[in-house]
């Protein structure tokens, strides 16, 4: 099956695609299933979803990694130095203010991350990276019995094409 012959990005539908920035969507096809013990055999493949450089950058914003780094460092420092009482010495006061400002930045970063996760589509005007179920190639494979989520050995059925 060839990728849909389109030259525009799947996400924004405006920009010309950049093949270096494809999103690879994993799909699974159950070939065999046993009940006792519950196990399955499956094939796995990656479906390339074409997108432009602009959408790739929106999906992989580098400042989010910086925010999470500040959060982790802030919590480590707060735990390590057990900040809770204000010291009298000048150096210790400056260090306590430093730790509090890192904690404040971490809180702001956490709120921004949560906000963007909940409202990514409204903020960036494109779907999230994993929202590809409407892609024609993904739909075609799902019609043939492929799954977009990893199958569970206890409930998976052997893949077969959907009846139309």
C-alpha positions in Angstrom: 0.0 0.0 0.0 1.5 3.4 -0.9 1.2 6.5 1.1 -1.6 8.8 0.0 -0.4 10.8 -3.0 -0.6 14.2 -1.3 2.1 16.9 -1.1 0.5 18.7 1.8 0.9 18.1 5.5 -1.7 15.9 7.2 -1.9 18.0 10.3 -2.2 21.6 9.0 -3.2 20.8 5.4 -1.4 24.0 4.2 2.3 23.5 4.1 4.2 21.2 1.8 5.4 18.0 3.4 9.0 17.4 4.5 9.8 13.7 4.3 12.5 14.0 7.0 9.8 14.9 9.5 7.4 12.0 9.0 5.6 10.7 12.1 5.7 6.8 12.2 2.4 5.4 13.6 2.8 1.9 14.9 0.1 -0.7 13.9 -0.4 -4.3 14.8 -2.1 -7.3 13.1 -2.9 -10.4 15.2 -2.0 -13.5 13.3 -2.6 -16.2 15.9 -4.1 -16.5 19.4 -4.1 -19.2 22.1 -6.5 -19.2 25.0 -4.5 -21.3 27.5 -2.0 -19.8 28.2 -3.3 -16.4 26.9 -0.9 -15.4 24.2 -0.9 -13.9 20.7 1.3 -13.6 17.7 1.2 -10.5 15.7 2.9 -8.5 13.0 4.0 -5.0 13.6 4.5 -2.1 11.1 5.0 1.6 11.1 2.8 3.8 8.9 4.5 7.1 7.8 2.3 10.1 8.4 3.6 13.0 6.3 4.0 16.4 7.9 5.7 19.7 7.4 8.6 21.1 9.3 6.4 23.7 11.1 4.1 20.9 12.5 7.1 18.8 13.5 8.4 21.8 15.5 5.0 22.3 17.2 4.9 18.6 18.2 8.5 18.7 19.5 8.9 22.0 21.3 12.3 22.1 23.0 11.2 24.4 25.9 9.0 21.6 27.3 12.2 19.6 28.0 13.7 22.6 29.7 10.6 23.0 31.9 10.6 19.3 32.9 14.4 19.6 33.7 13.7 22.6 36.0 10.9 20.7 37.7 13.1 17.7 38.4 16.1 19.8 39.6 13.8 21.9 41.8 12.2 18.9 43.5 15.6 17.3 43.9 17.1 20.4 45.5 14.0 20.9 47.8 14.2 17.3 48.9 18.0 17.3 49.3 18.4 20.4 51.3 15.0 20.2 53.1 14.1 23.8 52.6 11.3 24.9 54.9 12.8 27.2 57.4 14.5 30.5 56.5 18.1 30.6 57.6 19.7 33.8 59.1 23.1 33.7 57.2 23.1 35.7 54.0 24.4 33.0 51.7 21.8 30.6 53.0 19.1 33.1 52.5 20.2 33.7 48.9 20.3 29.9 48.3 16.8 29.5 49.9 15.4 32.3 47.5 17.1 30.5 44.6 15.4 27.2 45.6 12.1 28.9 46.0 12.4 30.6 42.6 13.2 27.2 41.0 10.1 25.8 42.7 8.0 28.7 41.3 9.4 28.1 37.8 8.7 24.4 38.1 5.1 25.1 39.1 4.6 27.5 36.2 6.2 24.9 33.9 3.9 22.2 35.2 0.8 24.4 34.7 2.0 25.3 31.1 2.6 21.7 30.3 -0.8 20.6 31.6 -2.5 23.5 29.8 -0.8 22.6 26.5 -1.6 18.9 26.9 -5.3 19.6 27.5 -5.7 22.4 24.9 -2.9 21.5 22.3 -5.3 21.6 19.3 -6.7 25.0 20.3 -3.3 26.5 21.0 -1.4 25.2 18.0 -4.3 24.9 15.5 -3.3 21.4 14.6 -4.1 17.9 16.0 -1.7 16.2 18.4 1.0 14.0 16.9 -0.8 10.8 17.7 -4.2 11.9 16.4 -3.9 10.0 13.1 -7.0 7.8 13.0 -8.5 10.0 10.3 -5.4 9.5 8.0 -6.5 7.6 4.8 -3.6 5.1 5.1 -4.3 4.4 8.7 -8.0 3.9 7.9 -7.2 1.6 5.0 -5.0 -0.6 7.3 -7.7 -0.7 10.0 -10.2 -1.8 7.3 -7.8 -4.7 6.6 -7.8 -5.7 10.3 -4.8 -3.8 11.6 -5.0 -2.3 15.1 -3.7 1.2 16.1 -3.2 0.1 19.7 -1.1 -2.8 20.9 -3.4 -5.9 21.2 -4.1 -7.4 24.6 -3.5 -11.2 24.8 -6.6 -11.8 26.8 -9.0 -10.0 24.5 -7.4 -9.8 21.1 -9.1 -11.5 18.1 -7.3 -12.7 15.0 -7.2 -9.9 12.5 -9.5 -10.0 9.6 -10.8 -7.4 7.1 -13.9 -5.4 8.1 -17.0 -6.2 6.2 -18.5 -3.3 4.3 
